[in-house]
Amino acid sequence: MTSDELASLELAIAEQPNLVVPLTGELVDLRDPNGVADALSHVRELKQQLDGARGVLEQVLRLEAVRQGTKTLHLERQTAVISGGEIIEYDGPRLIELLEQAGMPDSRISEIVETIVSYKVNAAKAKQAAGANPAYAQAVEQTRSVKAVPWRVSIRR
């Protein structure tokens, strides 16, 4: 922290020396390092418990989404949108190389693998090309991987 930040913090503590910890109502004297450390430990424990509860709640909504066959649950007072799972990724430069070796025209390769800042494979066109030629299919398959994405639930009111 800079000296200005430290001075601002000291002034804020002098003006408001106590902090009420949310959920517990615990009053912490910010001038007492032992009390502050104890409160920080309690807050971290609470956060861990809340993270565990959040995980269970998200899993239950994910289970309901699977049961209903949708990733968007339109509930009485809100909508829960489930995202995550797996996404398919390709090794774009390697796919280009293999498709070139397989004899695919450059114009078609550039439709399948779009150059942005990095390589982005157009999965639909890659699948289409793979279905048209076994050598293309082999190139597509050799550059394809599946990546796990954490499940998330967002609530909109």
ROPA-472231 format. One record per atom (N, C-alpha, C): residue number from 1; z, y, x. Coordinates in Angstrom, 1 decimal, padded with zeros to 4 digits. Layout:
// ROPA-472231
REC/NUM/Z/Y/X
...
This chain:
// ROPA-472231
REC/1/000.0/-001.2/000.8
REC/1/000.0/000.0/000.0
REC/1/000.0/001.2/000.9
REC/2/-000.7/002.3/000.4
REC/2/-000.7/003.5/001.2
REC/2/000.6/004.2/000.9
REC/3/000.9/005.2/001.7
REC/3/002.1/006.0/001.5
REC/3/002.1/006.7/000.2
REC/4/000.9/007.2/-000.2
REC/4/000.8/007.8/-001.5
REC/4/001.1/006.9/-002.7
REC/5/000.6/005.6/-002.6
REC/5/000.9/004.6/-003.6
REC/5/002.4/004.3/-003.6
REC/6/003.0/004.2/-002.4
REC/6/004.4/003.9/-002.4
REC/6/005.2/005.0/-003.0
REC/7/004.9/006.2/-002.7
REC/7/005.6/007.4/-003.2
REC/7/005.4/007.4/-004.8
REC/8/004.2/007.1/-005.3
REC/8/004.0/007.1/-006.7
REC/8/004.8/006.0/-007.4
REC/9/004.9/004.8/-006.7
REC/9/005.7/003.7/-007.3
REC/9/007.2/004.1/-007.3
REC/10/007.7/004.7/-006.2
REC/10/009.1/005.1/-006.1
REC/10/009.4/006.1/-007.2
REC/11/008.5/007.0/-007.5
REC/11/008.7/008.0/-008.5
REC/11/008.7/007.4/-009.9
REC/12/007.8/006.4/-010.1
REC/12/007.7/005.7/-011.4
REC/12/009.0/004.9/-011.6
REC/13/009.5/004.3/-010.6
REC/13/010.8/003.5/-010.7
REC/13/012.0/004.5/-011.0
REC/14/012.0/005.6/-010.3
REC/14/013.1/006.6/-010.5
REC/14/013.0/007.1/-012.0
REC/15/011.8/007.3/-012.5
REC/15/011.7/007.8/-013.9
REC/15/012.0/006.7/-014.9
REC/16/011.6/005.4/-014.6
REC/16/011.8/004.3/-015.5
REC/16/012.3/003.1/-014.7
REC/17/013.6/003.1/-014.4
REC/17/014.1/002.0/-013.5
REC/17/014.2/000.6/-014.1
REC/18/014.0/000.5/-015.4
REC/18/014.1/-000.8/-016.1
REC/18/012.8/-001.2/-016.7
REC/19/012.6/-002.6/-016.7
REC/19/011.5/-003.2/-017.2
REC/19/011.9/-004.3/-018.2
REC/20/011.4/-004.3/-019.4
REC/20/011.7/-005.3/-020.3
REC/20/010.6/-006.4/-020.2
REC/21/011.0/-007.6/-019.9
REC/21/010.0/-008.7/-019.7
REC/21/009.5/-009.1/-021.1
REC/22/008.2/-009.1/-021.3
REC/22/007.7/-009.6/-022.6
REC/22/008.1/-011.0/-022.9
REC/23/008.2/-011.3/-024.1
REC/23/008.6/-012.7/-024.6
REC/23/010.1/-013.0/-024.5
REC/24/010.7/-012.6/-023.3
REC/24/012.1/-013.0/-023.1
REC/24/013.0/-011.9/-023.5
REC/25/012.5/-010.6/-023.4
REC/25/013.4/-009.5/-023.7
REC/25/014.3/-009.2/-022.5
REC/26/014.2/-009.9/-021.4
REC/26/015.1/-009.7/-020.3
REC/26/014.9/-008.3/-019.7
REC/27/016.0/-007.6/-019.4
REC/27/015.9/-006.3/-018.9
REC/27/016.1/-006.4/-017.4
REC/28/015.2/-005.9/-016.6
REC/28/015.2/-006.0/-015.2
REC/28/015.3/-004.6/-014.6
REC/29/016.3/-004.5/-013.7
REC/29/016.5/-003.3/-012.9
REC/29/015.6/-003.3/-011.7
REC/30/014.6/-002.4/-011.8
REC/30/013.5/-002.4/-010.7
REC/30/014.1/-002.0/-009.4
REC/31/015.3/-001.5/-009.4
REC/31/015.9/-001.0/-008.1
REC/31/016.7/-002.2/-007.4
REC/32/016.8/-003.3/-008.1
REC/32/017.5/-004.5/-007.6
REC/32/016.5/-005.6/-007.1
REC/33/016.2/-005.7/-005.8
REC/33/015.2/-006.7/-005.4
REC/33/015.6/-008.1/-005.8
REC/34/016.8/-008.5/-005.8
REC/34/017.2/-009.8/-006.2
REC/34/016.9/-010.1/-007.7
REC/35/017.2/-009.1/-008.5
REC/35/016.9/-009.2/-009.9
REC/35/015.4/-009.2/-010.2
REC/36/014.6/-008.4/-009.4
REC/36/013.2/-008.4/-009.5
REC/36/012.6/-009.7/-009.1
REC/37/013.1/-010.3/-008.0
REC/37/012.6/-011.6/-007.6
REC/37/012.9/-012.7/-008.6
REC/38/014.1/-012.7/-009.2
REC/38/014.5/-013.7/-010.2
REC/38/013.6/-013.5/-011.4
REC/39/013.3/-012.3/-011.9
REC/39/012.5/-012.0/-013.0
REC/39/011.1/-012.5/-012.7
REC/40/010.6/-012.2/-011.5
REC/40/009.2/-012.7/-011.2
REC/40/009.1/-014.2/-011.2
REC/41/010.1/-014.9/-010.7
REC/41/010.1/-016.3/-010.8
REC/41/010.1/-016.8/-012.3
REC/42/010.9/-016.1/-013.1
REC/42/010.9/-016.5/-014.6
REC/42/009.5/-016.2/-015.2
REC/43/008.9/-015.1/-014.9
REC/43/007.6/-014.8/-015.4
REC/43/006.6/-015.8/-015.0
REC/44/006.6/-016.2/-013.7
REC/44/005.7/-017.2/-013.3
REC/44/005.9/-018.5/-014.0
REC/45/007.1/-018.9/-014.2
REC/45/007.4/-020.2/-014.9
REC/45/006.9/-020.1/-016.4
REC/46/007.1/-018.9/-017.0
REC/46/006.6/-018.7/-018.4
REC/46/005.1/-018.8/-018.4
REC/47/004.4/-018.1/-017.4
REC/47/003.0/-018.2/-017.4
REC/47/002.5/-019.6/-017.2
REC/48/003.1/-020.4/-016.4
REC/48/002.7/-021.8/-016.3
REC/48/002.9/-022.5/-017.6
REC/49/004.0/-022.3/-018.3
REC/49/004.2/-022.9/-019.6
REC/49/003.1/-022.5/-020.6
REC/50/002.8/-021.2/-020.6
REC/50/001.8/-020.7/-021.5
REC/50/000.5/-021.2/-021.2
REC/51/000.1/-021.3/-019.9
REC/51/-001.1/-021.9/-019.5
REC/51/-001.3/-023.3/-020.0
REC/52/-000.2/-024.1/-019.9
REC/52/-000.2/-025.5/-020.4
REC/52/-000.4/-025.5/-021.9
REC/53/000.3/-024.6/-022.6
REC/53/000.1/-024.6/-024.1
REC/53/-001.3/-024.1/-024.4
REC/54/-001.8/-023.1/-023.7
REC/54/-003.2/-022.7/-024.0
REC/54/-004.2/-023.8/-023.8
REC/55/-004.0/-024.6/-022.7
REC/55/-004.9/-025.7/-022.4
REC/55/-004.9/-026.7/-023.6
REC/56/-003.7/-027.1/-024.1
REC/56/-003.6/-028.0/-025.2
REC/56/-004.3/-027.4/-026.5
REC/57/-004.1/-026.2/-026.8
REC/57/-004.7/-025.5/-027.9
REC/57/-006.2/-025.5/-027.8
REC/58/-006.7/-025.2/-026.6
REC/58/-008.2/-025.2/-026.4
REC/58/-008.7/-026.6/-026.5
REC/59/-008.0/-027.6/-026.0
REC/59/-008.5/-029.0/-026.2
REC/59/-008.6/-029.4/-027.6
REC/60/-007.6/-029.0/-028.4
REC/60/-007.6/-029.3/-029.8
REC/60/-008.8/-028.7/-030.5
REC/61/-009.1/-027.4/-030.2
REC/61/-010.2/-026.7/-030.8
REC/61/-011.5/-027.4/-030.3
REC/62/-011.6/-027.8/-029.1
REC/62/-012.7/-028.5/-028.5
REC/62/-012.9/-029.8/-029.3
REC/63/-011.8/-030.5/-029.5
REC/63/-011.9/-031.8/-030.3
REC/63/-012.5/-031.5/-031.7
REC/64/-012.0/-030.5/-032.3
REC/64/-012.5/-030.2/-033.7
REC/64/-014.0/-029.8/-033.6
REC/65/-014.4/-029.1/-032.6
REC/65/-015.8/-028.8/-032.4
REC/65/-016.7/-030.0/-032.3
REC/66/-016.2/-031.0/-031.5
REC/66/-016.9/-032.3/-031.3
REC/66/-016.9/-033.0/-032.7
REC/67/-015.8/-033.0/-033.4
REC/67/-015.8/-033.7/-034.7
REC/67/-016.8/-033.0/-035.7
REC/68/-016.9/-031.7/-035.7
REC/68/-017.8/-031.0/-036.6
REC/68/-019.2/-031.0/-036.0
REC/69/-019.4/-031.3/-034.8
REC/69/-020.7/-031.3/-034.2
REC/69/-021.3/-029.9/-034.0
REC/70/-020.4/-029.0/-033.6
REC/70/-020.8/-027.6/-033.3
REC/70/-019.9/-027.0/-032.3
REC/71/-020.4/-026.0/-031.5
REC/71/-019.6/-025.3/-030.5
REC/71/-019.1/-024.0/-031.1
REC/72/-019.4/-023.7/-032.3
REC/72/-018.9/-022.5/-033.0
REC/72/-018.2/-022.9/-034.3
REC/73/-016.9/-022.7/-034.3
REC/73/-016.0/-023.0/-035.4
REC/73/-015.8/-021.8/-036.2
REC/74/-016.3/-021.7/-037.4
REC/74/-016.1/-020.6/-038.3
REC/74/-014.8/-020.9/-039.1
REC/75/-013.7/-020.3/-038.7
REC/75/-012.4/-020.6/-039.3
REC/75/-012.1/-019.5/-040.4
REC/76/-011.0/-019.7/-041.1
REC/76/-010.7/-018.7/-042.1
REC/76/-010.6/-017.3/-041.7
REC/77/-009.9/-017.0/-040.6
REC/77/-009.6/-015.7/-040.1
REC/77/-010.3/-015.3/-038.8
REC/78/-011.0/-016.3/-038.2
REC/78/-011.7/-016.0/-036.9
REC/78/-012.7/-017.0/-036.6
REC/79/-013.4/-016.8/-035.6
REC/79/-014.4/-017.8/-035.1
REC/79/-014.0/-018.2/-033.7
REC/80/-014.0/-019.5/-033.5
REC/80/-013.7/-020.0/-032.1
REC/80/-015.1/-020.5/-031.6
REC/81/-015.4/-020.0/-030.4
REC/81/-016.6/-020.4/-029.7
REC/81/-016.2/-021.2/-028.5
REC/82/-016.7/-022.5/-028.4
REC/82/-016.4/-023.4/-027.3
REC/82/-017.6/-023.4/-026.4
REC/83/-017.3/-023.2/-025.1
REC/83/-018.3/-023.2/-024.1
REC/83/-017.8/-024.1/-022.9
REC/84/-018.7/-024.5/-022.1
REC/84/-018.4/-025.3/-020.9
REC/84/-019.0/-026.7/-021.0
REC/85/-018.5/-027.5/-020.1
REC/85/-019.0/-028.9/-020.1
REC/85/-019.8/-029.1/-018.8
REC/86/-021.0/-029.5/-019.0
REC/86/-021.9/-029.7/-017.9
REC/86/-023.2/-028.8/-018.0
REC/87/-023.7/-028.4/-016.9
REC/87/-025.0/-027.7/-016.9
REC/87/-025.8/-028.4/-015.8
REC/88/-027.1/-028.4/-016.0
REC/88/-028.0/-029.0/-015.1
REC/88/-028.5/-028.0/-014.1
REC/89/-028.4/-028.3/-012.8
REC/89/-028.9/-027.4/-011.8
REC/89/-030.0/-028.1/-011.0
REC/90/-030.9/-027.4/-010.4
REC/90/-032.0/-027.9/-009.6
REC/90/-031.9/-027.3/-008.2
REC/91/-032.4/-028.0/-007.2
REC/91/-032.6/-027.4/-005.9
REC/91/-034.0/-026.8/-005.9
REC/92/-034.1/-025.5/-006.2
REC/92/-035.4/-024.9/-006.4
REC/92/-036.3/-025.0/-005.2
REC/93/-035.8/-024.6/-004.0
REC/93/-036.7/-024.7/-002.8
REC/93/-037.2/-026.1/-002.5
REC/94/-036.3/-027.1/-002.7
REC/94/-036.7/-028.5/-002.5
REC/94/-037.7/-028.9/-003.6
REC/95/-037.5/-028.5/-004.8
REC/95/-038.5/-028.9/-005.9
REC/95/-039.9/-028.3/-005.6
REC/96/-039.9/-027.0/-005.1
REC/96/-041.2/-026.4/-004.7
REC/96/-041.9/-027.3/-003.6
REC/97/-041.1/-027.6/-002.6
REC/97/-041.6/-028.4/-001.5
REC/97/-042.2/-029.8/-002.0
REC/98/-041.4/-030.4/-002.8
REC/98/-041.8/-031.8/-003.3
REC/98/-043.0/-031.7/-004.3
REC/99/-043.0/-030.6/-005.1
REC/99/-044.2/-030.5/-006.0
REC/99/-045.5/-030.1/-005.2
REC/100/-045.3/-029.3/-004.2
REC/100/-046.5/-029.0/-003.3
REC/100/-047.0/-030.3/-002.7
REC/101/-046.0/-031.1/-002.2
REC/101/-046.4/-032.4/-001.5
REC/101/-047.1/-033.3/-002.5
REC/102/-046.7/-033.2/-003.8
REC/102/-047.2/-034.1/-004.8
REC/102/-048.6/-033.6/-005.3
REC/103/-049.0/-032.4/-004.8
REC/103/-050.3/-031.9/-005.2
REC/103/-050.4/-030.9/-006.4
REC/104/-049.2/-030.5/-006.8
REC/104/-049.2/-029.6/-008.0
REC/104/-049.8/-028.2/-007.5
REC/105/-050.6/-027.6/-008.4
REC/105/-051.1/-026.2/-008.0
REC/105/-050.0/-025.2/-008.0
REC/106/-050.2/-024.2/-007.1
REC/106/-049.1/-023.2/-006.9
REC/106/-048.8/-022.4/-008.1
REC/107/-049.9/-022.2/-008.9
REC/107/-049.7/-021.4/-010.2
REC/107/-048.7/-022.1/-011.1
REC/108/-048.9/-023.4/-011.2
REC/108/-048.0/-024.3/-012.0
REC/108/-046.6/-024.3/-011.5
REC/109/-046.5/-024.5/-010.1
REC/109/-045.2/-024.5/-009.5
REC/109/-044.4/-023.2/-009.8
REC/110/-045.1/-022.1/-009.7
REC/110/-044.4/-020.8/-010.0
REC/110/-044.0/-020.6/-011.4
REC/111/-044.6/-021.4/-012.3
REC/111/-044.1/-021.4/-013.7
REC/111/-042.8/-022.2/-013.9
REC/112/-042.8/-023.3/-013.1
REC/112/-041.6/-024.2/-013.1
REC/112/-040.4/-023.6/-012.4
REC/113/-040.7/-023.1/-011.2
REC/113/-039.6/-022.5/-010.4
REC/113/-039.8/-021.0/-010.3
REC/114/-039.0/-020.2/-011.0
REC/114/-039.2/-018.8/-011.0
REC/114/-038.4/-018.2/-009.9
REC/115/-039.0/-017.4/-009.1
REC/115/-038.3/-016.7/-008.0
REC/115/-037.7/-015.5/-008.5
REC/116/-036.4/-015.4/-008.3
REC/116/-035.6/-014.2/-008.7
REC/116/-035.0/-013.8/-007.4
REC/117/-033.7/-013.8/-007.3
REC/117/-033.0/-013.6/-006.0
REC/117/-032.9/-014.9/-005.3
REC/118/-032.6/-015.9/-006.1
REC/118/-032.6/-017.3/-005.7
REC/118/-033.6/-018.1/-006.6
REC/119/-033.7/-019.3/-006.4
REC/119/-034.6/-020.1/-007.2
REC/119/-034.0/-020.6/-008.5
REC/120/-034.8/-020.4/-009.6
REC/120/-034.3/-020.8/-010.9
REC/120/-035.4/-021.7/-011.5
REC/121/-035.0/-023.0/-011.7
REC/121/-036.0/-023.9/-012.3
REC/121/-036.1/-023.8/-013.8
REC/122/-037.3/-023.7/-014.3
REC/122/-037.5/-023.7/-015.8
REC/122/-037.4/-025.1/-016.2
REC/123/-036.3/-025.6/-016.7
REC/123/-036.0/-027.0/-017.0
REC/123/-037.0/-027.5/-018.0
REC/124/-037.4/-026.8/-019.0
REC/124/-038.4/-027.3/-020.0
REC/124/-039.7/-027.6/-019.3
REC/125/-040.2/-026.7/-018.4
REC/125/-041.5/-026.9/-017.8
REC/125/-041.4/-028.0/-016.7
REC/126/-040.3/-028.1/-016.1
REC/126/-040.1/-029.2/-015.1
REC/126/-040.1/-030.5/-015.8
REC/127/-039.5/-030.6/-016.9
REC/127/-039.5/-031.8/-017.7
REC/127/-040.9/-032.2/-018.2
REC/128/-041.6/-031.1/-018.6
REC/128/-043.0/-031.3/-019.1
REC/128/-043.9/-031.8/-017.9
REC/129/-043.7/-031.2/-016.8
REC/129/-044.5/-031.7/-015.6
REC/129/-044.1/-033.1/-015.2
REC/130/-042.8/-033.4/-015.3
REC/130/-042.4/-034.8/-014.9
REC/130/-043.0/-035.8/-015.8
REC/131/-043.2/-035.4/-017.1
REC/131/-043.7/-036.4/-018.1
REC/131/-045.2/-036.6/-017.8
REC/132/-045.9/-035.6/-017.1
REC/132/-047.3/-035.7/-016.9
REC/132/-047.7/-036.5/-015.7
REC/133/-046.8/-036.6/-014.7
REC/133/-047.2/-037.2/-013.4
REC/133/-046.0/-037.8/-012.8
REC/134/-046.1/-039.1/-012.4
REC/134/-044.9/-039.8/-011.8
REC/134/-044.5/-039.1/-010.5
REC/135/-045.4/-038.6/-009.7
REC/135/-045.0/-037.9/-008.5
REC/135/-044.2/-036.7/-008.7
REC/136/-044.6/-035.9/-009.8
REC/136/-043.9/-034.7/-010.2
REC/136/-042.5/-035.1/-010.7
REC/137/-042.5/-036.2/-011.5
REC/137/-041.2/-036.7/-012.0
REC/137/-040.2/-037.0/-010.9
REC/138/-040.7/-037.6/-009.9
REC/138/-039.9/-038.0/-008.7
REC/138/-039.4/-036.7/-008.0
REC/139/-040.2/-035.7/-007.9
REC/139/-039.8/-034.4/-007.3
REC/139/-038.7/-033.8/-008.1
REC/140/-038.9/-033.7/-009.4
REC/140/-037.9/-033.1/-010.3
REC/140/-036.6/-033.8/-010.2
REC/141/-036.7/-035.2/-010.3
REC/141/-035.4/-036.0/-010.3
REC/141/-034.7/-035.8/-009.0
REC/142/-035.4/-035.7/-007.9
REC/142/-034.7/-035.6/-006.5
REC/142/-034.0/-034.3/-006.3
REC/143/-034.4/-033.3/-007.1
REC/143/-033.8/-031.9/-007.0
REC/143/-032.8/-031.6/-008.1
REC/144/-032.6/-032.5/-009.0
REC/144/-031.8/-032.2/-010.2
REC/144/-030.3/-032.7/-009.9
REC/145/-029.3/-031.9/-010.3
REC/145/-027.9/-032.3/-010.3
REC/145/-027.2/-031.8/-011.5
REC/146/-026.1/-032.4/-011.8
REC/146/-025.3/-032.1/-012.9
REC/146/-024.0/-031.5/-012.4
REC/147/-023.6/-030.3/-013.0
REC/147/-022.4/-029.6/-012.5
REC/147/-021.5/-029.4/-013.7
REC/148/-020.2/-029.7/-013.4
REC/148/-019.2/-029.5/-014.4
REC/148/-018.8/-028.1/-014.5
REC/149/-018.7/-027.6/-015.8
REC/149/-018.3/-026.2/-016.0
REC/149/-017.0/-026.2/-016.8
REC/150/-016.0/-025.4/-016.5
REC/150/-014.7/-025.5/-017.2
REC/150/-014.9/-025.1/-018.7
REC/151/-014.2/-025.8/-019.6
REC/151/-014.3/-025.5/-021.0
REC/151/-013.5/-024.2/-021.3
REC/152/-014.0/-023.4/-022.1
REC/152/-013.4/-022.1/-022.5
REC/152/-013.5/-022.0/-024.0
REC/153/-012.5/-021.3/-024.6
REC/153/-012.5/-021.0/-026.0
REC/153/-012.3/-019.5/-026.1
REC/154/-013.2/-018.8/-026.8
REC/154/-013.0/-017.4/-027.1
REC/154/-012.8/-017.3/-028.6
REC/155/-011.9/-016.3/-028.9
REC/155/-011.5/-016.1/-030.3
REC/155/-012.0/-014.7/-030.7
REC/156/-012.8/-014.6/-031.8
REC/156/-013.2/-013.3/-032.3
REC/156/-012.6/-013.1/-033.7
REC/157/-012.2/-011.9/-033.9
REC/157/-011.6/-011.6/-035.2
REC/157/-012.5/-010.7/-036.0
